[in-house]
Amino acid sequence: MRQFLGMWNSKSIVVKLMGAFVLVILPLYVISTLMTVSSSAQMQAEVESAHESKLHFYHSHLEFELQRMNGLVNEYTFDETMSTLSTRIPIMSTYEVTSSLNNIHNKLTQIRETSPYISDVVYYVPALHKRVSAVDGIRTVDDEEWKRLIDSMGNLHGALSHTGNDLYLLRSNPYNMNRDEAPNFLLGIRLSSEELKRRLQEFSETGGSEITLAFGSQNDIVISSSGQPAAIQQAALTLDASQPAEYITRYDTQGSYHYSLYDREHYFTLTASIPHHVLNAPIEKYTLWVWILTIISIFIIFIYSFSVYKSIHKPMSVLIGGFKTAEQGQTGIHIPHSRRDEFGYLYSRFNDMLKRLHTLIEDNYVARIRTSEAELKHLQSQIKPHFLYNSFFNIKQMAEVENVELIQQFTDYLGQYFRYMTRDSKSEVSLGEEIDHALVYLAIQNIRFGSRVHATVPEIEPNFRGITVPRVIIQPVIENAFEHSLSKRIQGGILKISYESSEGKLRILIEDNGQELTEDALNALSTKLSYADHRYEGEEITGLMNVHQRLRIKFGNDFGLSVVRSELGGLCVIFSIPLQGEDE
């Protein structure tokens, strides 16, 4: 009893817990009610946000696919074979006409394979009374078929048109205001209603909602993930078409909540519907658990208040004293005990913690180093997609002019480049190999840019070629010069590589005469390299920072990259590595 009074007078944790009990028990029912109301509103908001996010995601996906398919129609409208067939028919033989139609059929098949939303691609030649279909092949048709499609163009007030229950993206050449006059040809993409419905069903599987897609300002074509109730149809017809595409319209009908998004560019409406009982079920369950928790909390606090001063106060004081001693640097402290409860476990873990502290610090340090090495290994094997795309584009251009010799030379360099980049047998190479790889990359860029860029690369001294360096460090810096400086010059681009050695260090200077580098950008890059160690968790490192950190890991903090203004006017990147190529 005396100990209890002593704890009361000393304002211990027991007193605070008793006071907390009094403060909690009285307003508990009010707080529970407020929590229920607040949680219900919050859950409602989260459900609305989830459905809005779902609508925005599917809208972006569908809008992207429609724009891409519309781009394909526009692109192939100007295809030479398609656009000139009608005008060349009088001078073509039957074999040539058939060959052209087969060629067009192959192109339509290629278009159809580009998107799962395309069910068919058709091409009409009124002069031949022919229709070429990616699905049905080449058929003879009457004029009513293409006239029906011509008449439907624009009937959904956007790029899409509909005939019956089919959606089309149509283009005629030439475009005539008089639709009775036959065009040279008519090209159209028929959308797959089954695929649209399947995608809607995928999005509606989670959350117990139904998603409806309606095309046209008056909802002429309606596709639903299931049977659409009539109430939703009527509500969808009342949407305000003047709102922007990002605006979500919310409305409530008997039995369901609805969230609708209207796209003014393509004139379609997305509507997500969720029944009231689905939305209210978790709220009702949450309310029940709040009441159960309230009752249990009262009982637990009551029991706890009588036992806490015997079960917690004294062992907690011992543990706190141990932590205070450890904070002073005395890691040799040991708490003797014979307890078998939770505090006994804490005492044992506290004693073990002090013994393992040094080991854990070392393990954590090694783990971080290994993580950094794994990240660097991934980055150094990374091939930038734009370089691959540009290379294929250059090969295509050379193939178009039938420059076989240059294609052979270019593909030989490209093979050497990718063979070096994808080789995972070792993470370190000689400086000579690294320079040779950089020269292969320069040869590829020389073919791409021709006389626009002139590179000056002196021969490296033989005794420098054997220095061991991390793989792929020179080429990223040269690529950085082309990407940010030299590629923007129409002519007169200069790339210069030079070597300097002094005081046991080798300096490799890579300079360009780019005109885009400002003093602020140069200072910012220099500062970033200087504080390379201060990087946020998860922050991506690429380019110059990647090379800089790999050199520092290999050779130490005295080595790496630095940047200055080049005498040529652009950026000068300076490599600093030890001549012997050993870890410092």
C-alpha positions as CSV (number, residue, x, y, z in Angstrom):
1,M,0.0,0.0,0.0
2,R,2.8,2.3,0.9
3,Q,4.5,1.6,-2.5
4,F,1.3,2.3,-4.2
5,L,1.0,5.7,-2.5
6,G,4.6,6.4,-3.3
7,M,3.9,5.8,-7.0
8,W,0.9,8.0,-6.8
9,N,2.9,10.9,-5.3
10,S,5.7,10.5,-7.8
11,K,3.4,10.9,-10.8
12,S,4.5,7.6,-12.2
13,I,3.1,5.9,-15.3
14,V,0.5,4.2,-13.2
15,V,-1.0,7.6,-12.2
16,K,-1.0,8.6,-15.9
17,L,-2.7,5.4,-16.9
18,M,-5.4,5.9,-14.2
19,G,-6.0,9.4,-15.4
20,A,-6.1,8.2,-19.0
21,F,-8.7,5.6,-17.9
22,V,-10.9,8.4,-16.4
23,L,-10.5,10.6,-19.5
24,V,-11.2,7.7,-21.9
25,I,-14.2,6.0,-20.3
26,L,-16.4,9.1,-20.0
27,P,-16.3,10.4,-23.6
28,L,-15.9,6.9,-25.0
29,Y,-19.4,6.6,-26.4
30,V,-19.3,10.0,-28.0
31,I,-15.9,9.2,-29.6
32,S,-17.2,5.9,-30.9
33,T,-20.2,7.7,-32.5
34,L,-18.0,10.3,-34.1
35,M,-15.6,7.6,-35.3
36,T,-18.4,5.7,-36.9
37,V,-19.7,8.8,-38.7
38,S,-16.2,9.9,-39.7
39,S,-15.2,6.4,-40.8
40,S,-18.3,6.1,-42.9
41,A,-17.6,9.4,-44.6
42,Q,-14.0,8.5,-45.1
43,M,-14.9,5.1,-46.5
44,Q,-17.4,6.7,-48.9
45,A,-14.7,9.1,-50.0
46,E,-12.2,6.2,-50.5
47,V,-14.7,4.2,-52.5
48,E,-15.5,7.3,-54.7
49,S,-11.8,7.9,-55.1
50,A,-11.2,4.3,-56.1
51,H,-13.9,4.3,-58.7
52,E,-12.8,7.7,-60.0
53,S,-9.2,6.3,-60.3
54,K,-10.6,3.2,-62.1
55,L,-12.5,5.4,-64.5
56,H,-9.5,7.7,-65.2
57,F,-7.2,4.7,-65.7
58,Y,-9.6,3.0,-68.2
59,H,-10.3,6.3,-69.9
60,S,-6.6,6.9,-70.4
61,H,-6.2,3.4,-71.7
62,L,-9.1,3.6,-74.1
63,E,-8.2,7.1,-75.2
64,F,-4.7,6.0,-76.0
65,E,-5.9,3.0,-78.0
66,L,-8.4,5.2,-80.0
67,Q,-5.7,7.8,-80.7
68,R,-3.3,5.1,-81.8
69,M,-5.8,3.4,-84.1
70,N,-6.9,6.8,-85.5
71,G,-3.2,7.5,-86.2
72,L,-2.9,4.2,-88.0
73,V,-5.9,5.0,-90.2
74,N,-4.5,8.4,-91.0
75,E,-1.0,7.0,-91.7
76,Y,-2.2,4.2,-94.0
77,T,-4.5,6.7,-95.8
78,F,-1.3,8.1,-97.3
79,D,0.2,4.7,-98.0
80,E,1.4,4.7,-101.6
81,T,-0.1,1.3,-102.6
82,M,-3.5,2.2,-101.1
83,S,-3.7,5.8,-102.2
84,T,-2.7,5.2,-105.9
85,L,-4.4,1.9,-106.7
86,S,-7.6,3.5,-107.9
87,T,-5.9,5.9,-110.2
88,R,-3.5,3.3,-111.6
89,I,-6.2,0.7,-112.4
90,P,-6.5,1.7,-116.2
91,I,-2.8,1.1,-116.8
92,M,-2.5,-2.1,-114.7
93,S,-2.8,-5.7,-115.8
94,T,-5.0,-8.1,-114.0
95,Y,-2.0,-9.7,-112.3
96,E,-0.8,-6.3,-111.1
97,V,-4.2,-5.5,-109.6
98,T,-4.4,-8.8,-107.9
99,S,-0.9,-8.4,-106.6
100,S,-1.7,-4.9,-105.2
101,L,-4.9,-6.2,-103.5
102,N,-2.9,-9.0,-101.9
103,N,-0.3,-6.5,-100.7
104,I,-3.0,-4.4,-99.2
105,H,-4.5,-7.4,-97.5
106,N,-1.2,-8.1,-95.9
107,K,-1.0,-4.5,-94.6
108,L,-4.5,-4.7,-93.2
109,T,-3.6,-7.9,-91.4
110,Q,-0.6,-6.1,-89.9
111,I,-2.9,-3.3,-88.7
112,R,-5.3,-5.7,-87.2
113,E,-2.6,-7.4,-85.1
114,T,-1.5,-4.1,-83.5
115,S,-4.4,-3.9,-81.1
116,P,-6.8,-6.4,-79.4
117,Y,-9.5,-3.8,-79.9
118,I,-9.4,-4.2,-83.7
119,S,-11.8,-6.9,-84.9
120,D,-11.3,-6.2,-88.6
121,V,-9.7,-3.7,-91.1
122,V,-11.5,-3.1,-94.4
123,Y,-10.4,-1.3,-97.6
124,Y,-13.0,-0.5,-100.3
125,V,-12.1,0.2,-104.0
126,P,-15.4,1.5,-105.6
127,A,-13.8,1.5,-109.1
128,L,-13.2,-2.3,-108.8
129,H,-16.3,-3.0,-106.7
130,K,-13.9,-4.8,-104.3
131,R,-13.5,-5.0,-100.6
132,V,-10.3,-6.1,-98.9
133,S,-10.8,-7.4,-95.4
134,A,-8.1,-8.5,-92.9
135,V,-10.5,-11.2,-91.8
136,D,-12.5,-12.2,-94.9
137,G,-9.9,-11.5,-97.6
138,I,-10.7,-10.0,-101.0
139,R,-14.4,-9.9,-102.0
140,T,-16.6,-8.4,-104.7
141,V,-19.3,-6.2,-103.1
142,D,-22.0,-3.8,-104.2
143,D,-21.9,-0.1,-103.8
144,E,-24.5,-0.1,-101.0
145,E,-21.9,-1.4,-98.5
146,W,-19.3,1.3,-98.9
147,K,-22.0,4.0,-99.3
148,R,-23.5,2.9,-96.0
149,L,-20.2,3.4,-94.3
150,I,-19.7,6.8,-96.0
151,D,-23.0,7.9,-94.8
152,S,-22.2,6.9,-91.2
153,M,-19.0,8.9,-91.0
154,G,-19.1,11.3,-88.1
155,N,-22.5,10.2,-86.9
156,L,-21.1,9.9,-83.4
157,H,-19.8,13.5,-83.6
158,G,-16.1,12.4,-83.4
159,A,-13.6,10.2,-85.0
160,L,-15.8,7.2,-84.4
161,S,-18.8,6.2,-86.5
162,H,-21.3,3.5,-86.1
163,T,-23.3,1.3,-88.5
164,G,-25.8,-0.9,-86.7
165,N,-24.0,-2.1,-83.6
166,D,-20.5,-1.9,-85.2
167,L,-18.0,0.9,-84.4
168,Y,-15.7,2.2,-87.1
169,L,-12.8,4.5,-87.6
170,L,-13.2,5.6,-91.2
171,R,-11.1,7.7,-93.7
172,S,-11.9,8.2,-97.4
173,N,-9.6,9.6,-100.1
174,P,-10.4,12.1,-101.3
175,Y,-12.8,13.5,-98.7
176,N,-15.9,14.7,-100.6
177,M,-18.8,16.8,-99.3
178,N,-21.0,15.0,-101.8
179,R,-21.2,11.5,-100.4
180,D,-22.9,10.2,-103.5
181,E,-19.7,10.6,-105.4
182,A,-17.5,7.5,-105.1
183,P,-14.1,8.1,-103.4
184,N,-10.8,6.6,-104.7
185,F,-10.9,4.3,-101.7
186,L,-12.3,3.9,-98.2
187,L,-10.2,2.6,-95.3
188,G,-11.8,1.7,-92.0
189,I,-11.0,-0.1,-88.7
190,R,-13.9,-1.9,-87.0
191,L,-13.6,-2.0,-83.2
192,S,-14.2,-5.2,-81.3
193,S,-17.2,-4.8,-79.0
194,E,-16.4,-8.2,-77.4
195,E,-12.9,-7.0,-76.4
196,L,-14.3,-3.7,-75.1
197,K,-16.9,-5.7,-73.0
198,R,-14.2,-8.1,-71.8
199,R,-12.0,-5.2,-70.6
200,L,-15.0,-3.7,-68.8
201,Q,-15.6,-7.0,-67.1
202,E,-12.0,-7.1,-65.9
203,F,-12.2,-3.7,-64.4
204,S,-15.6,-4.4,-62.7
205,E,-14.4,-7.7,-61.1
206,T,-13.0,-5.8,-58.1
207,G,-15.2,-3.7,-55.9
208,G,-18.5,-5.3,-56.9
209,S,-19.2,-2.5,-59.4
210,E,-20.5,-2.4,-62.9
211,I,-18.9,-0.3,-65.7
212,T,-20.7,1.0,-68.7
213,L,-19.2,2.4,-71.9
214,A,-21.5,4.5,-74.1
215,F,-20.4,6.1,-77.4
216,G,-22.0,9.2,-78.9
217,S,-23.4,12.3,-77.4
218,Q,-26.7,10.6,-77.2
219,N,-25.3,7.2,-76.1
220,D,-26.0,5.6,-79.4
221,I,-23.9,2.5,-78.7
222,V,-23.8,1.2,-75.1
223,I,-21.5,-1.6,-73.9
224,S,-21.8,-2.8,-70.3
225,S,-19.8,-5.3,-68.2
226,S,-23.2,-6.9,-67.5
227,G,-26.8,-6.3,-68.2
228,Q,-27.2,-2.5,-67.8
229,P,-30.2,-1.4,-65.7
230,A,-32.6,1.0,-67.3
231,A,-32.1,3.5,-64.5
232,I,-28.4,3.9,-65.4
233,Q,-29.2,4.4,-69.0
234,Q,-31.6,7.2,-68.2
235,A,-29.2,8.8,-65.8
236,A,-26.3,8.6,-68.3
237,L,-28.4,10.5,-70.9
238,T,-28.5,13.5,-68.5
239,L,-24.7,13.9,-68.4
240,D,-23.4,17.4,-69.1
241,A,-21.3,17.2,-72.3
242,S,-19.8,20.6,-71.6
243,Q,-17.7,19.3,-68.8
244,P,-14.0,18.5,-69.4
245,A,-12.8,14.9,-69.8
246,E,-11.3,14.8,-66.3
247,Y,-14.6,15.8,-64.6
248,I,-16.4,13.0,-62.8
249,T,-20.2,13.3,-62.5
250,R,-21.8,11.7,-59.5
251,Y,-25.4,10.8,-59.1
252,D,-27.6,8.4,-57.1
253,T,-30.4,6.3,-58.4
254,Q,-32.6,3.9,-56.5
255,G,-30.3,1.1,-55.3
256,S,-27.0,2.3,-56.7
257,Y,-24.4,5.1,-56.8
258,H,-23.0,6.1,-60.2
259,Y,-19.8,7.9,-61.3
260,S,-19.5,9.0,-64.9
261,L,-16.7,10.5,-67.0
262,Y,-17.4,12.1,-70.4
263,D,-14.8,12.3,-73.1
264,R,-15.5,15.3,-75.4
265,E,-12.9,14.4,-78.0
266,H,-14.1,10.9,-78.8
267,Y,-17.7,11.4,-77.5
268,F,-17.9,8.4,-75.1
269,T,-19.1,8.1,-71.5
270,L,-17.7,5.8,-68.8
271,T,-20.0,5.0,-65.9
272,A,-19.1,3.0,-62.8
273,S,-22.1,1.8,-60.7
274,I,-22.0,0.3,-57.2
275,P,-25.0,-1.0,-55.3
276,H,-25.9,0.6,-52.0
277,H,-25.7,-2.7,-50.1
278,V,-22.2,-3.3,-51.4
279,L,-21.0,0.1,-50.3
280,N,-22.8,0.0,-46.9
281,A,-21.8,-3.5,-45.9
282,P,-18.3,-2.7,-44.7
283,I,-19.5,0.4,-43.0
284,E,-22.1,-1.6,-41.0
285,K,-19.5,-4.2,-40.2
286,Y,-17.1,-1.5,-39.1
287,T,-19.7,0.0,-36.8
288,L,-20.3,-3.3,-35.1
289,W,-16.6,-3.8,-34.5
290,V,-16.4,-0.3,-33.0
291,W,-19.0,-1.2,-30.4
292,I,-17.2,-4.5,-29.6
293,L,-13.9,-2.7,-29.3
294,T,-15.4,-0.2,-27.0
295,I,-16.7,-2.8,-24.6
296,I,-13.5,-4.8,-24.7
297,S,-11.4,-1.7,-24.1
298,I,-13.4,-0.7,-21.0
299,F,-12.9,-4.2,-19.5
300,I,-9.2,-4.3,-20.4
301,I,-8.5,-0.8,-19.0
302,F,-10.3,-1.7,-15.8
303,I,-8.3,-4.9,-15.2
304,Y,-5.1,-3.2,-16.4
305,S,-5.4,-0.3,-14.0
306,F,-5.2,-2.7,-11.0
307,S,-2.3,-4.8,-12.2
308,V,-0.1,-2.3,-14.1
309,Y,1.7,-0.9,-11.0
310,K,2.8,-4.5,-10.0
311,S,3.5,-5.9,-13.4
312,I,5.0,-3.0,-15.3
313,H,6.3,-0.2,-13.1
314,K,9.2,-2.0,-11.5
315,P,10.5,-4.1,-14.5
316,M,10.0,-1.0,-16.8
317,S,12.2,1.0,-14.4
318,V,15.0,-1.6,-14.6
319,L,14.8,-1.7,-18.4
320,I,14.8,2.1,-18.7
321,G,17.8,2.3,-16.4
322,G,19.6,-0.2,-18.7
323,F,18.8,1.9,-21.8
324,K,20.1,5.0,-20.1
325,T,23.3,3.2,-19.2
326,A,23.7,2.0,-22.8
327,E,23.1,5.5,-24.1
328,Q,26.2,6.6,-22.3
329,G,28.3,4.1,-24.3
330,Q,28.5,1.3,-21.8
331,T,27.8,-1.7,-24.0
332,G,29.0,-4.2,-21.3
333,I,25.9,-3.9,-19.1
334,H,24.0,-7.0,-18.3
335,I,20.6,-7.2,-16.6
336,P,20.3,-10.3,-14.3
337,H,16.8,-11.8,-14.1
338,S,14.8,-14.9,-13.6
339,R,11.5,-13.7,-15.1
340,R,9.7,-15.8,-17.7
341,D,7.2,-13.3,-18.8
342,E,7.4,-10.6,-21.5
343,F,9.8,-8.6,-19.5
344,G,12.1,-11.6,-19.1
345,Y,12.1,-11.8,-22.9
346,L,12.9,-8.1,-23.2
347,Y,15.7,-8.4,-20.7
348,S,17.2,-11.3,-22.6
349,R,16.8,-9.5,-25.9
350,F,18.3,-6.4,-24.4
351,N,21.4,-8.3,-23.3
352,D,21.7,-10.0,-26.7
353,M,21.2,-6.7,-28.4
354,L,24.3,-5.2,-26.8
355,K,26.3,-8.2,-27.7
356,R,25.2,-8.3,-31.4
357,L,25.2,-4.5,-31.9
358,H,28.7,-4.4,-33.5
359,T,27.9,-7.4,-35.7
360,L,24.6,-6.0,-36.9
361,I,26.3,-2.7,-37.8
362,E,28.9,-4.6,-39.9
363,D,26.2,-6.8,-41.5
364,N,24.1,-3.8,-42.3
365,Y,27.1,-2.0,-43.9
366,V,28.0,-5.0,-46.0
367,A,24.3,-5.5,-47.1
368,R,24.2,-1.8,-48.2
369,I,27.4,-2.3,-50.2
370,R,26.0,-5.4,-51.9
371,T,22.8,-3.6,-52.7
372,S,24.7,-0.8,-54.3
373,E,26.8,-3.2,-56.3
374,A,23.6,-5.0,-57.4
375,E,22.1,-1.7,-58.5
376,L,25.2,-0.8,-60.4
377,K,25.4,-4.2,-62.1
378,H,21.9,-3.7,-63.3
379,L,22.5,-0.1,-64.5
380,Q,25.8,-1.0,-66.3
381,S,24.0,-3.8,-68.3
382,Q,21.1,-1.5,-69.2
383,I,20.7,-0.6,-72.8
384,K,18.8,2.6,-73.5
385,P,15.8,1.8,-75.8
386,H,16.1,5.1,-77.8
387,F,19.6,4.1,-79.0
388,L,18.3,0.7,-80.2
389,Y,15.3,2.3,-81.9
390,N,17.5,4.9,-83.6
391,S,19.9,2.2,-84.8
392,F,17.1,0.2,-86.4
393,F,15.8,3.4,-88.0
394,N,19.2,4.1,-89.5
395,I,19.4,0.6,-90.9
396,K,16.0,1.1,-92.4
397,Q,17.1,4.3,-94.0
398,M,20.2,2.7,-95.5
399,A,18.1,-0.2,-96.7
400,E,15.8,2.1,-98.5
401,V,18.7,3.6,-100.5
402,E,20.2,0.1,-100.9
403,N,23.5,1.1,-99.3
404,V,24.5,-2.5,-98.6
405,E,28.2,-1.8,-97.8
406,L,27.2,0.8,-95.2
407,I,24.6,-1.6,-93.7
408,Q,27.3,-4.3,-93.3
409,Q,29.6,-1.8,-91.6
410,F,26.9,-0.4,-89.4
411,T,25.6,-3.8,-88.3
412,D,29.1,-5.0,-87.6
413,Y,29.7,-2.1,-85.3
414,L,26.2,-2.6,-83.7
415,G,27.0,-6.3,-83.1
416,Q,30.3,-5.4,-81.4
417,Y,28.5,-2.8,-79.3
418,F,25.7,-5.1,-78.0
419,R,28.1,-8.0,-77.6
420,Y,30.2,-5.9,-75.2
421,M,27.1,-4.4,-73.4
422,T,25.4,-7.7,-72.8
423,R,28.5,-9.6,-71.6
424,D,28.1,-10.5,-68.0
425,S,31.1,-12.7,-67.4
426,K,33.1,-9.9,-65.6
427,S,32.3,-6.5,-64.2
428,E,35.8,-5.1,-64.7
429,V,37.8,-4.8,-67.9
430,S,41.1,-3.2,-69.0
431,L,41.1,0.5,-70.0
432,G,42.1,-0.5,-73.5
433,E,39.0,-2.6,-73.9
434,E,36.8,0.2,-72.6
435,I,38.4,2.7,-75.0
436,D,37.9,0.2,-77.9
437,H,34.2,-0.1,-77.0
438,A,33.9,3.7,-76.9
439,L,35.5,3.9,-80.4
440,V,32.9,1.4,-81.6
441,Y,30.1,3.6,-80.2
442,L,31.7,6.7,-81.9
443,A,31.8,4.8,-85.2
444,I,28.1,4.1,-84.9
445,Q,27.4,7.8,-84.1
446,N,29.7,8.9,-87.0
447,I,27.5,6.9,-89.4
448,R,24.3,8.5,-87.8
449,F,25.5,12.1,-87.8
450,G,27.9,12.0,-90.7
451,S,29.8,15.3,-91.2
452,R,27.7,17.1,-88.4
453,V,30.1,15.9,-85.7
454,H,33.9,15.5,-85.9
455,A,35.6,13.3,-83.2
456,T,39.3,13.6,-82.2
457,V,40.5,10.5,-80.4
458,P,44.3,10.1,-80.0
459,E,45.9,6.7,-79.5
460,I,46.2,5.8,-75.8
461,E,49.7,4.9,-74.6
462,P,50.2,1.1,-74.3
463,N,51.2,1.2,-70.6
464,F,47.8,2.8,-69.9
465,R,45.7,0.1,-71.7
466,G,46.2,-2.5,-68.9
467,I,44.7,-0.4,-66.1
468,T,41.7,-2.3,-64.7
469,V,38.5,-0.2,-64.6
470,P,34.7,-0.9,-64.1
471,R,33.0,-2.0,-67.3
472,V,31.1,0.6,-69.4
473,I,32.3,4.0,-68.0
474,I,33.6,5.8,-71.1
475,Q,30.7,5.2,-73.5
476,P,28.0,6.7,-71.2
477,V,29.9,10.0,-71.0
478,I,30.3,10.1,-74.8
479,E,26.6,9.3,-75.1
480,N,25.7,12.1,-72.7
481,A,27.7,14.5,-74.9
482,F,25.8,13.4,-78.0
483,E,22.4,13.4,-76.3
484,H,22.6,16.8,-74.6
485,S,24.9,18.8,-76.9
486,L,26.1,17.4,-80.3
487,S,22.8,16.0,-81.5
488,K,21.4,19.6,-81.4
489,R,24.0,21.0,-83.8
490,I,23.3,21.1,-87.5
491,Q,27.0,21.2,-88.3
492,G,30.4,21.9,-86.7
493,G,30.0,19.5,-83.7
494,I,33.3,18.6,-82.1
495,L,34.0,15.8,-79.7
496,K,37.6,15.6,-78.3
497,I,39.2,12.9,-76.1
498,S,42.6,13.5,-74.5
499,Y,44.8,11.9,-71.8
500,E,46.9,13.4,-69.0
501,S,49.0,11.7,-66.4
502,S,50.6,13.1,-63.2
503,E,51.3,12.2,-59.6
504,G,50.2,8.6,-60.0
505,K,46.8,9.6,-61.6
506,L,45.5,9.3,-65.2
507,R,43.1,12.0,-66.3
508,I,40.8,11.3,-69.3
509,L,39.2,14.4,-70.7
510,I,36.0,14.2,-72.9
511,E,35.0,17.6,-74.3
512,D,32.4,18.9,-76.7
513,N,31.4,22.3,-78.2
514,G,27.7,22.2,-77.3
515,Q,25.9,25.5,-77.0
516,E,23.2,24.6,-74.6
517,L,25.2,24.4,-71.3
518,T,24.5,27.3,-69.0
519,E,26.5,28.2,-65.9
520,D,23.7,27.3,-63.6
521,A,23.4,23.8,-65.2
522,L,27.2,23.4,-65.0
523,N,27.3,24.4,-61.3
524,A,24.3,22.2,-60.5
525,L,26.0,19.2,-62.1
526,S,29.3,19.9,-60.3
527,T,27.5,20.1,-57.0
528,K,25.7,16.9,-57.6
529,L,28.9,15.1,-58.3
530,S,30.6,16.6,-55.2
531,Y,27.8,15.3,-52.9
532,A,27.3,12.0,-54.6
533,D,27.1,10.2,-51.2
534,H,24.0,12.2,-50.2
535,R,21.4,10.4,-52.2
536,Y,17.8,9.7,-51.2
537,E,16.6,6.1,-50.6
538,G,15.3,4.7,-53.9
539,E,16.6,7.6,-56.0
540,E,17.6,6.4,-59.5
541,I,21.2,6.9,-60.6
542,T,22.1,6.9,-64.3
543,G,24.5,8.5,-66.7
544,L,27.3,10.6,-65.2
545,M,26.3,9.9,-61.6
546,N,26.4,6.1,-62.2
547,V,29.9,6.3,-63.7
548,H,31.0,8.6,-60.9
549,Q,29.8,6.3,-58.0
550,R,31.2,3.2,-59.6
551,L,34.7,4.8,-59.9
552,R,34.5,5.9,-56.3
553,I,33.5,2.4,-55.1
554,K,36.3,0.9,-57.1
555,F,39.1,3.4,-56.4
556,G,38.1,5.5,-53.5
557,N,36.6,9.0,-52.9
558,D,39.7,10.7,-54.3
559,F,38.8,9.5,-57.8
560,G,35.8,9.7,-60.0
561,L,34.3,12.4,-62.3
562,S,34.5,16.2,-62.3
563,V,33.1,18.7,-64.8
564,V,34.3,22.1,-66.0
565,R,33.6,24.4,-68.9
566,S,35.5,23.1,-72.0
567,E,37.8,25.4,-74.0
568,L,35.6,24.4,-77.0
569,G,32.7,26.1,-75.2
570,G,30.7,23.0,-74.1
571,L,31.1,20.5,-71.2
572,C,34.4,18.9,-70.3
573,V,34.1,15.7,-68.2
574,I,37.3,14.6,-66.5
575,F,37.9,11.0,-65.4
576,S,40.4,10.6,-62.6
577,I,41.7,7.1,-61.9
578,P,44.9,5.7,-60.4
579,L,47.6,4.6,-62.8
580,Q,48.1,1.3,-61.2
581,G,44.3,0.5,-61.3
582,E,44.2,-0.7,-57.7
583,D,41.8,0.0,-54.9
584,E,43.1,2.9,-52.7
